[in-house]
């Protein structure tokens, strides 16, 4: 009988490292969105590593992911700083840009989206109906993750890499998630209804309706979230 294949442990360390980095990422994200790490503040890697009970390496990897989310920024001196909260001016600027890009992307997606992408979009949209919408990150994380994914699928389905890259770099849903602390997802009900209508327009390949519905969705979101800027 042939001896059984000898188990190797070469993947053990990379797997453990990934798990530690994922843990550090999720915990730091929670601390940032719950403002236990204050907006616009320096982050000391060695202190964070000690607090999380990990080595500095997973923390560095987590900070790199948080930078790609738009929640922290790596400064010229190599240190990381949390992004400030949106001001009324930056909030309006963000929505001005979204209104220029996302309705167009939705219209293009209606012409280009594939059946697997539509199925994925419906799955994400349905998952949001069961997501909690409470007032701390742990209670709204699933909803905001689904929301970001919903818009990401549509942007990618437009089949324009330049357009997708610009929308992706706005980090709009991560930045807006900073407003939900103490308030929860204040616009969950209308957002879900609008998402269903957008999916139906995409499935019908109705470019005008998809564009118009996305514009109305973003304009309504702007009206409902703007008061949260002043309330903090």
Secondary structure per residue as TSV (DSSP state, phi and psi in degrees):
chain	resnum	aa	ss	phi	psi
A	1	X	-	360.0	133.9
A	2	X	-	-67.7	136.0
A	3	X	-	-64.6	144.5
A	4	X	-	-64.7	153.9
A	5	X	-	-63.3	131.6
A	6	X	-	-73.6	128.5
A	7	X	-	-67.4	140.1
A	8	X	-	-113.4	152.8
A	9	X	-	-111.9	19.5
A	10	X	H	-64.5	-24.6
A	11	X	H	-91.4	-6.2
A	12	X	H	-63.3	-46.3
A	13	X	H	-68.0	-47.1
A	14	X	H	-58.9	-38.0
A	15	X	H	-65.3	-46.5
A	16	X	H	-60.7	-40.2
A	17	X	H	-63.3	-42.4
A	18	X	H	-63.1	-40.9
A	19	X	H	-64.5	-41.4
A	20	X	H	-66.1	-40.7
A	21	X	H	-65.5	-40.0
A	22	X	H	-63.3	-42.8
A	23	X	H	-61.2	-46.4
A	24	X	H	-62.7	-40.8
A	25	X	H	-62.4	-50.1
A	26	X	H	-65.2	-40.3
A	27	X	H	-68.9	-42.5
A	28	X	H	-67.3	-37.4
A	29	X	H	-61.6	-43.0
A	30	X	H	-62.3	-44.2
A	31	X	H	-64.6	-36.4
A	32	X	H	-70.3	-47.5
A	33	X	H	-72.5	-24.2
A	34	X	T	-89.8	3.5
A	35	X	T	59.7	25.1
A	36	X	S	-76.8	-25.2
A	37	X	S	-102.1	115.2
A	38	X	-	-65.7	147.5
A	39	X	T	-60.1	147.5
A	40	X	T	58.5	46.1
A	41	X	-	-131.1	154.5
A	42	X	E	-73.4	148.5
A	43	X	E	-121.0	116.3
A	44	X	-	-90.1	116.5
A	45	X	H	-59.8	-42.9
A	46	X	H	-65.7	-37.1
A	47	X	H	-68.2	-44.7
A	48	X	H	-62.8	-40.9
A	49	X	H	-61.5	-42.8
A	50	X	H	-65.3	-43.0
A	51	X	H	-64.3	-36.1
A	52	X	H	-87.4	-9.6
A	53	X	T	72.2	32.7
A	54	X	S	-130.3	172.7
A	55	X	-	-78.5	167.4
A	56	X	H	-62.4	-26.8
A	57	X	H	-60.4	-50.2
A	58	X	H	-60.9	-32.0
A	59	X	H	-67.1	-43.1
A	60	X	H	-60.6	-42.5
A	61	X	H	-64.5	-40.8
A	62	X	H	-63.7	-41.1
A	63	X	H	-65.3	-35.8
A	64	X	H	-62.1	-39.8
A	65	X	H	-68.5	-39.4
A	66	X	H	-66.9	-30.6
A	67	X	H	-66.9	-40.0
A	68	X	H	-68.5	-20.1
A	69	X	T	-83.0	-11.7
A	70	X	T	82.9	17.6
A	71	X	S	-99.4	-22.6
A	72	X	E	-134.2	165.3
A	73	X	E	-135.1	134.3
A	74	X	E	-85.6	121.7
A	75	X	-	-87.3	172.0
A	76	X	T	-61.9	-27.6
A	77	X	T	-82.6	3.7
A	78	X	S	88.0	-8.3
A	79	X	-	-86.1	159.5
A	80	X	E	-105.2	147.0
A	81	X	E	-136.4	137.6
A	82	X	E	-69.2	146.3
A	83	X	-	-69.2	146.1
A	84	X	-	-70.2	160.6
A	85	X	-	-64.6	153.5
A	86	X	-	-62.1	136.5
A	87	X	-	-93.9	173.3
A	88	X	H	-58.5	-39.4
A	89	X	H	-67.7	-48.5
A	90	X	H	-69.2	-33.4
A	91	X	H	-59.4	-49.1
A	92	X	H	-64.5	-38.4
A	93	X	H	-63.8	-41.7
A	94	X	H	-60.3	-46.8
A	95	X	H	-69.5	-33.5
A	96	X	H	-58.7	-43.6
A	97	X	H	-70.8	-42.1
A	98	X	H	-57.8	-40.3
A	99	X	H	-68.1	-25.2
A	100	X	H	-78.0	-32.1
A	101	X	H	-102.0	-46.9
A	102	X	H	-73.8	-36.6
A	103	X	H	-61.5	-41.2
A	104	X	H	-61.5	-43.5
A	105	X	H	-61.5	-40.3
A	106	X	H	-64.5	-41.1
A	107	X	H	-62.5	-42.8
A	108	X	H	-66.8	-38.8
A	109	X	H	-62.7	-34.8
A	110	X	H	-59.9	-30.4
A	111	X	H	-86.1	-21.7
A	112	X	H	-118.7	-14.9
A	113	X	-	-63.3	141.7
A	114	X	-	-93.4	164.7
A	115	X	H	-62.8	-42.0
A	116	X	H	-61.1	-36.1
A	117	X	H	-68.4	-39.4
A	118	X	H	-62.0	-41.1
A	119	X	H	-63.8	-42.1
A	120	X	H	-63.9	-40.6
A	121	X	H	-63.4	-43.3
A	122	X	H	-65.1	-37.0
A	123	X	H	-64.3	-45.4
A	124	X	H	-63.3	-44.8
A	125	X	H	-61.5	-41.4
A	126	X	H	-67.9	-37.1
A	127	X	H	-63.5	-29.5
A	128	X	H	-69.5	-25.6
A	129	X	H	-65.5	-28.9
A	130	X	T	-95.4	-1.2
A	131	X	S	-79.7	137.7
A	132	X	-	-67.3	157.3
A	133	X	-	-132.0	35.0
A	134	X	-	-73.0	-170.0
A	135	X	S	-99.7	4.6
A	136	X	S	-127.9	163.6
A	137	X	H	-55.0	-43.6
A	138	X	H	-58.1	-25.3
A	139	X	H	-97.0	-10.4
A	140	X	H	-125.6	5.2
A	141	X	H	-61.0	-45.7
A	142	X	H	-63.2	-40.0
A	143	X	H	-66.1	-47.9
A	144	X	H	-68.0	-34.4
A	145	X	H	-64.1	-43.4
A	146	X	H	-63.8	-40.7
A	147	X	H	-62.2	-45.8
A	148	X	H	-61.6	-41.8
A	149	X	H	-64.9	-38.9
A	150	X	H	-58.0	-50.9
A	151	X	H	-70.3	-30.9
A	152	X	H	-67.1	-41.2
A	153	X	H	-61.3	-42.8
A	154	X	H	-65.5	-43.3
A	155	X	H	-61.9	-41.3
A	156	X	H	-69.0	-35.4
A	157	X	H	-69.4	-12.5
A	158	X	T	-70.0	-14.5
A	159	X	-	60.4	40.9
A	160	X	-	-137.2	103.6
A	161	X	H	-63.5	-35.6
A	162	X	H	-64.1	-44.6
A	163	X	H	-63.4	-45.2
A	164	X	H	-60.1	-44.4
A	165	X	H	-62.0	-40.9
A	166	X	H	-65.9	-45.5
A	167	X	H	-62.0	-43.1
A	168	X	H	-61.9	-39.9
A	169	X	H	-74.1	-10.5
A	170	X	H	-69.4	-28.1
A	171	X	-	52.4	35.8
A	172	X	H	-61.7	-40.8
A	173	X	H	-76.4	-28.6
A	174	X	H	-70.5	-41.2
A	175	X	H	-67.2	-39.3
A	176	X	H	-70.3	-27.1
A	177	X	H	-61.4	-24.4
A	178	X	T	-65.2	-18.9
A	179	X	T	-83.9	-15.5
A	180	X	-	-79.6	-14.6
A	181	X	T	-56.9	133.0
A	182	X	T	76.0	-15.4
A	183	X	T	-111.0	-33.7
A	184	X	-	76.9	-174.0
A	185	X	-	-80.1	89.5
A	186	X	T	-68.2	-20.6
A	187	X	T	-117.0	28.5
A	188	X	H	-58.8	-48.0
A	189	X	H	-61.3	-53.2
A	190	X	H	-65.6	-34.1
A	191	X	H	-61.5	-42.3
A	192	X	H	-66.5	-40.1
A	193	X	H	-63.0	-42.1
A	194	X	H	-67.3	-37.7
A	195	X	H	-61.0	-43.4
A	196	X	H	-61.1	-41.7
A	197	X	H	-66.2	-38.3
A	198	X	H	-65.1	-43.0
A	199	X	H	-61.6	-42.4
A	200	X	H	-61.8	-40.4
A	201	X	H	-66.3	-39.8
A	202	X	H	-64.9	-42.6
A	203	X	H	-64.6	-32.2
A	204	X	T	-82.0	-2.0
A	205	X	T	58.7	33.4
A	206	X	-	-93.6	95.4
A	207	X	H	-65.5	-40.6
A	208	X	H	-65.3	-46.4
A	209	X	H	-63.9	-42.1
A	210	X	H	-60.7	-43.7
A	211	X	H	-63.4	-49.2
A	212	X	H	-65.4	-40.3
A	213	X	H	-67.8	-38.2
A	214	X	H	-66.8	-39.1
A	215	X	H	-63.3	-45.7
A	216	X	H	-63.6	-37.3
A	217	X	H	-62.1	-45.8
A	218	X	H	-71.6	-39.3
A	219	X	H	-63.8	-41.1
A	220	X	H	-66.1	-41.7
A	221	X	H	-59.2	-42.3
A	222	X	H	-59.8	-45.5
A	223	X	H	-63.2	-40.0
A	224	X	H	-80.9	-28.7
A	225	X	H	-90.6	-21.8
A	226	X	H	-55.6	-40.1
A	227	X	H	-60.8	-23.3
A	228	X	H	-69.8	-20.1
A	229	X	H	-63.6	-47.1
A	230	X	H	-72.1	-33.0
A	231	X	H	-76.9	-29.0
A	232	X	-	69.7	360.0
